[in-house]
Amino acid sequence: MFVPCSPQVQRPAPVGRRGRAGALGFTTPELNARAPRDLGPAVAGCGEGVSTSRICETGLSERGGLPYRSVLYLVDRASR
C-alpha cells in the first residue's frame, strides 16, 4: 500500500549546499551569510521542510522559518 508523506509538496528553487556551510558554519557564522536569503518566502505556507543532511537542517530551519527534518523522519511517520 502506498502512503504519501504529504498531500502537497512544494520544492523551492535549488538550495544546493548552502544551508549551513557545512560543519564550518557552526564555528564561522559569516559563512552562513551565503545561505539562501529568499528561502523564507519560497516556503511560506509550508508546515515543515525535508533535508537529507542534519547539518543543513539546522541552517535551513533558521533561514526558512520552519522546522526541517530528515527524510527518514517522514518514512518513519508514514510507516505508522
Secondary structure, DSSP 8 states (H G I E B T S, - for coil): ----S-S-----S---S-SS-TTHHHH-GGGGGGS-TTHHHHTTT-S-EEES-HHHHHHHHHHHSS-EEEHHHHHHHHT-
